[in-house]
Each structure stands twice: as C-alpha cells, then as structure tokens.
Amino acid sequence: MTNSVTNTLRKEERAYENGTDRPLGSYLRILTVYGGAVAGLVGLGRLVGARPPERIAPLDLVLMGLTTHRMSRTLSKDPVTSPLRAPFTRYAGVSGPAELKEEVRGHGVKHAIGELVTCPFCLAQWVATAYAAGMVFAPGLTRLAGATMSAVAVSDWLQLAYARLMKATEEGS
C-alpha cells in the first residue's frame, strides 16, 4: 500500500515537473514546517493564555503591511543578510539599489529553501505570520519593531524618489 502511494506521488511529481527541476516533495516539507510552526504558536498561545486581538486596528494593519514588505526584502535581497542565504544560493550580481541578485542552487530541500529565501513574495507569508504571533505574545514590542521597519520602508522609498529627482534634474540640465 505504501509503495503504491509513493509511486503514485512520484509519478504525479514527474508529470508536474514537465522536464524541469520542481521539488514538490521538498515544497511539501516546507509547507509542513510552516503549518507545524503555526500549530505550535496556536498551542503555545492556548497554553499560556495569550489571546489574539479582537480586531486589528487600521494602524496595526498598515504597520504589519509595511513591516512585512521591508523585512521580506531585507531577508531576501539585502547584502548584509546574504550569509543567511549563502548555503542555498550563489551570488549573481546586483538587482537594484542595495539589493542582490542570487541564483538558487542545490536540489531537493536545499533548492526549495533557496527559492523561499530569495523571494520576497514567498517570505512575506512567513514574516506576516511572525508579526501576527508577535501581536499575540508581545504586542508592544511588535508594534515598536513594526514602526522601525515601516520607517525603513518609507525611507527606502524616499531615497529612491530622491535619486530619481536628482537624475531627472541632471538630465534636464
């Protein structure tokens, strides 16, 4: 029975891959880790009596969104966080102001983790979940960290706008 299920799953994986390296089993492992982390946080919350907020205030939602954006980009693109990604990636150049382009390397779980840690869109789910957990267990500290990361995100956008205005001014001269 187990061999039959395993063979069927491998057949489906090969059919899905369409001749490319798509580590579905490794993605499933990562999803299991995520699900386990969420279940663990819920269990811990119940154990210690922590309760989620009755509602999310608009300012908290803005902080959460900006923090998720900034932290996801910091973790997936920032040169300073490249040592965290290095076991799963290879440096491939610069992709934008203060951001690196990295290629995923390895196979299986290593490849799947590489895809996760180089994709700000993929990391956003994990970051937002951590922020939500912070709102349950340490809301004051979480809001402070959120305000800090939100200020960094706004600063980034202002830096880019400033650089664009300087370039436009130089081209107009």
Disulfide bonds with the S-S distance in Angstrom:
none
